[in-house]
């Protein structure tokens, strides 16, 4: 029987849920608080420059393929995709490590740095590939209802990998600290330190070295645009400038959704907005999780972001650049354990206009910079400028090029903006970390335990942080709704 469903938010998980629910014949409306659609994957445009405001890494292309194929479509129906070579560069104090577009190229680079390491790398990635197959085709496609979802013949023989960490496995196979840092890097997308992340999640190394790094022409927002076009073709109605102000509940059952104070009668509400914020739209008796619950959870980092327009093209830098020229462990300890600003931060620099001429005017460069920081830290204009100067000085020194004198403009986005724009708990950027105690059935639930016909989706529930998991989360929620209605 067709239902009238309201979805809060228009990020990846919300749009995925909207598409699947509309495909089943439901009447679906999406309510977005901001003036443009896309959630954290919105775009910022200025003077001919185009910036992805949030996600900028396109990993796990198979997940995107599967999503569109579920609707009889191909990725190519919505955007053009290019595999990057190099995938990215990692900058250390004394050298640049180039990660190529094939495992063989990467193995040559590993061998250059640590003689004898290439066989170990291929063995490591082969095992990571097995984990990837199990994770993507089995584990992450479970709704997080029961611990028994994790018990399969494949996971049973790998149970020890849930009690070892990524760091344990990486440091057993590789001795060179640069290679260790590179192999530990992908799990940062999961929101926790490598020495707190179960070894099973080394499947992220296969996503990196095995599947490669891609770029949709026009930026990551082109994926959002494709999903919006798909959703509209399925009959989904989109509303912008429409913040949800209350989830109406009567006798433990959803009765409607208030948007800007206006009541909309609906059968089901799905929130892809911040989970903690979503529950504040309920009366206290209808909430599943207390403030103490959220305060005790381990959240993924926030970020200090800069969107910078440059008046010239630059040499040496790649599309994606990781600056690991300072102490990786010290940065991680400061933002995860001390919950403080890092003194010598690692940072990420993205210049998509190197490969995509649509992202900046001819002869100019688009620069996106990200510093991982702790959620909930003080956020002031002075601190933002201080840290911009820190990373610019290091970028110029390591690359041997002048960047600051070629700046046309810069905009920043930090903790206060994550709270204001996305109602993000403590201004986190990536959701809740995938630690052992916050994995699968131990994460906040897709279905409310207290309110009938209230569901959640996105990075604070299953499967977890990241764009591909968000697509899967939307599908899981839609499947759960179909099962219960």
N, C-alpha and C positions, 0 to 999 in steps of 0.2 A: 504494500500500500504506500502510495506516494506521501512524503512528509514535506512540510515547510521547514527549512533549516536555515538558521542564521549562523554565519561564521564571522568571528571577531578577528580582524587582522588580515593582511594580504601578502604575507611572506610566503616562502616556498611551501611550508607545510600546510598553510591555510589554502593556498591555491590548489595544491595537490588534492587535499580533501574535497574541495569544491568540485573539482573535475570528476573525481570518482563518484561522489554523491549525486551529481547531476546526471552522470551516465546511467545511473540506476533509476532515473525518472523522477527524482525529487526536485522540488522547487528550492533553489539555493540562492541566498543573498549574502554577499560579502560586505562587511562594514569596516572601513579603514579610517582610523583617526586622522591621518595626515592627508595632505592635499594630493599626493601621488601614491600610486600602488607599488607594492614590492617589499614593504617592510624594510629590513636592514639591507636589502639588495636594491634600494632605490638608486637613482643617478643624480649627480649634481652637474649642471651645465653652466658654463660661463665663458663668454668671449670666444666661442668656437671650440672650447675644450670640453671634454666629456669625462666624468669621473664616476667609477663605481664607488658608492659610498661605503660599502661593506665588503662582502665576499669578493675575492679577486682570483682565487685558485680554482681551476676547473679540473678536479680529479674524479676518478671512478666514472669514466664516460659510459660504462655499461649500465649504470643506474639511470642516467638520463635517457639512454636508449630504451630501456625497459619501460620507463614511465610513458614516453610518447607512443611506444608500440602497443601499450595497453588500450590506446584509443585509435589504433589503426593508422598511426602517424609515424613519421621518422623525424629525428632531430633536424635533418636537412630541410624539412618542410618549414622550419621556423628560424633557423640561423645557420651560418657557415662556421665550421669548426676547423681549427688548425692545431696540429701537434707542434709544440714548441721545441726548437733545437737551438741553443741549449734549453733544457727544461728550466734551469735556474743556475745562478752562480752563488757560491758561498765565499764570503770575504773574511779572511783571517788577517792577523797583523802582518804576516810575512808572505802571503800568497793567496791566490784565488783558486778555488776548486770548482771545476765546471762539471755539472751534472748533465750528461748528454741525453739524447732521446731514445737510446737503446741500452739494455743492460750490458751488452758487450762494450760499448763506449764508456760506461760508468766503471766497469771492471778494470779497464785500462787505466783510468784515472786513480782508482783505488790502489792498483798495483804500483803506480808511480809514487804514491805517498807512503804506502806500507807494503814493501815487497813480500810477495807470497799471500797477499790478502784476497786476490781475485777469486780463487777457488772457494774460499770461505764465504765471500759475498754471494756467489752464485748458489751455494748450498743454502745460505741464509734466506735468500729471496725465494728459492724453490719452496722451502718450508712455509715462508710467509704466504706464498701463493695458495698453498693447501688451506691455510687458515682463512684466507680471503674467500675461497670458494665455500667453505663451511659457514663463515660469517654472513656473507651476502645472500647465499641461497637458502640459509636455514636460520641461524641464530637471530639476526636482526629483523627477520620477518615475523617475529612473535610479539604479541601484544603486551608482554610484561605482566601477565596475570599470575603466573605460578612459577616457582623455581624449577619445576619439572620441564618447563619449556627448554631449559638449557641442557637437559639430559637426553642426548642422542648417542647412537653408536660412535659417531665421529668425535663428539666432545668428550665422551667418557674416557677415551684413551688419551685425551689431552688435558685432563682435569688438573694436572700439575701446572699447566700454563696459566691457570687462574690464581696460582699461589706464588709463582715467580713473577718478576717484573721485567718490563722491557729492558731496563738497564742491566739486569742480570744476564739476559741473553746476548745483548749487544756487546757488553764488556767481556764476556766469555769468548766471543768469536774474534774481537778486534781489540788491538792494544793502542793504536794511534788515537790520541784524543780528538783530533780533527774528524776522523772517520766516525768515531763514537758520537760526536755531536751531530753529524749529518744524519746518522741512522736513528738517533733519538729525536730529531726534529719533528718528523711527521706526527708523532703522538701528541704534540702540543695542540694539534687540531681537536683532540679529544678533551682538552681542558685541564690536564693534570701533569704533574712532573713525571718523567720517565720512570723514576724509582718508586712511583705510586700507581703506575698503570700496569695491569696484568699483562703478562707476556703474550697471551693470546692475541692481544691487539697489535702485535707486530704485523698483522695483515695490512696495516697502514703502509708498511715499507714496500709491500707489493703494489699497493695503489700508487706509490711514488715511482719506484724504479721499474716495476713490471708493466704498469699501464701508461705511465707518462703524464706529463702536464700539458694541458690543452688551453686554447683560447677561443671563445666565441667572438667572431668579428662584431665590433660594436660594444663589447664588454659583457660582463656577467648579467647585466640587466636584460640582455637579449633573451636569456632563458626565461626570465620573468615575463617579458613581453610575449614570448611564445606561449607560456602557460595561461596568460590573460586571454590571448586570442583563442586558445583551445577552450578555455572555460566559457567564454562568451558564445562560442559556436555550439556549446552544449546547453546553453540557456541560462547560464549563471548571470545574475545581476550584480554589478559592482557599485558601491557607494563610497566616495571619498569625503573628507572633512566630516566624518561620521563616527565620533568616539562613542563606544559603548559606555553607558553610565550606570546601568544596573541590570543584573540578570534576575528576572522576576520568577519567583518560586512560590508555589502554593501546595501545601500538604505534601512536601517532598518531591514535587514534580515541576519541571520547567513549564512556565506559562507564557513567557515572552521575553523580549529583550528591549530595554530602554536605550535609545540612541539619541544623544543630545537632549535627553529628557522626554523624548517622544516614544511612546509604547508601540512595539511591533509584536503582534501575536504570532508566535511560531511554535512548532512542535518540539524542535530540538535546537539546542545551542552548542556550537563547537567553538572553543577558543584556541586560536593559534597565537594569541598575544602572550606576554609574559605570564607564566602560570601563577606566580604569587600575586600579581596585579589582578588577574582574572578572578581569583578567589575573593579579593576585596570588593568585587561587584556583587557579592552575596552577603546575606546577613550572616553574622558570626556563627550561628547554629548550623548553617548549611555548608560551612567550610570544612574541608578534610584535614587541612594542615595548619598548625598554629604558627605564630610568629617565631616561637622557640625552635620549631622544626626547621624553618627556613634558615634561621640564624646559625644552626649547627651544621648545615650542609656545606660541602666544599664546592665553591663556585669557580667556574673557569675565569680567566683574566678578563679585565676590561682592556681598553686600548686607547692610546692617544693617536689620533689620525690626523694627517695633513694632506690637503689637496692643493697641489702647487702647479701653476702654469709657468713654464720657462720660455724665454724668447729665442732659444736655439736648440739644436740637436746635440746629444752628447755621445762621446765614444766610450768604450770600455765597459760601461754598465750593460746589463742584459735586461730582458723584459722583467724577470723576477730576480731579486737579489736579497740574500740573507747576510746580515752583517754580524758575524760571530767573532769579531775582533776583541771582544771582552769576555769575561768569565761567564760561561753558560750556566754553571751550577750556582754561582753567586746571584745572577739575575733571577733564576728560578726560585732560589731560597727567599729572596727579598719579596717577590710578589706572591708566592704561595704560602710561605711560613710567617714572614714578618708583616705581610699586608701593607707594604710601604713602597714609596717610589724608589726604583733602582738607581743607584748612583752612576753606574756605567752601563746603560741599557743595551741589550741586543736590539736590533731593529730590522725592519723589512722595508725595502724600497722597490716599488713597482713602476715601470715605465712602459705601459701598454702601447704607447704611440710608436715604440721601436718596431713593432710588428703590425700595428693596426693604424693606418693613416686616418681612419675616421675618428680617432680619439683626441686629435689635436690639429690645429691649423698647420698648413704646410711649413716646414722649416722650424717648427716649435715642438716642445716636448711636454708631455703630461706626466707629472710625478705624484705618486701616491705613497705615503710613508706611514708606517705603523710601528708603534712601540707598545709591546705588551706590558700592562701595568695591573696592579691589584685592584679588584673591585672595591668601591667604597672609599677610595683615597680622596684627599682634598684635591679639588680641581679649580684652578684659578688661571686667569690669562697670563699672569707672570710665570707660573710653572710651565704652561704650554710653550711660551716663548723661550724659556730657559732650555727646555728639552729640544726644541727645534734647533737652537744654536748648537747644542751638543752633537746632534746627529749630522748636521750640515758640516761641522768642522771635521768630523771623522770621514764623512763621504768625500769631502774635498781632498783631505790628506791621503786617503787610500787610493782614490781614483786619479789624483793629480790634475783635476779639472776644477774650474771655478763654477760653482752652482749658484751661490747666493746673489752674485751681482747680475745674474740673468733671470731673477725672479720677477715675473709680471704681477703675480698676486699669490696669496696663500690663504686658505681657510682651514680651520681646525675643528675637530669633533672629539669629545672626550666624555668622561663619566657623567657630567651634568647633562650632556646632550643625549646620552643613552637613556637616562631617566626621563628626560622631557619628551623625546621623540618616540621612545618605545616602551615607556613605563618599566624599564629594565630594573630588576632587583639589584640594588647596590651599584647600578650602572654597569653590570657585567656585559661583556660583548658576545660570549659564546655559550652561555647557559650554564648548566650544571656539569661538573667534571665527571668523566667516566672512570672513577676509581672502583675498586673491587666492591666496596660497600654501597656504591651508587650505580650498579650495573643492572640492566635488564629489569627483572621484577622488583628490584630495590629502588627504582626511580619512581617519581610521582606518576600516578596512574592515568591512563588514557580516558577512563570512564570514572565519573564521580561515584564515590561509595555512598554519598548522602543524598544526592539529587538525581532523580530519574531523568533520563534524556539530556544530561549535561556531559559533554565530552571535551577533551583537551588534545592538543597536538603540538609538536614543535620541540625545540632543543632542550627543554627542561623535563620532558618525558622521554619515552623510548622512541628510537634507539639511542638518541643522544645528540651531541653537537655536530655541526657541519651541514653543508648543503645536501649531499646525497642522503644522509640520515633524515633530513627534514622531508625530502620527497617520500621516503619510506614511511615516516611517521604519519603523514597525511593519508597514505593508503591504508595503514593499519587502523587508524581511527574510522575511516569510511567502512572498512570491513567489519569492525566491531559494531557500528551502527546498523549495518545490514543484518548482522547476526541477531541483534536484539530487537529489531523492529519488523 
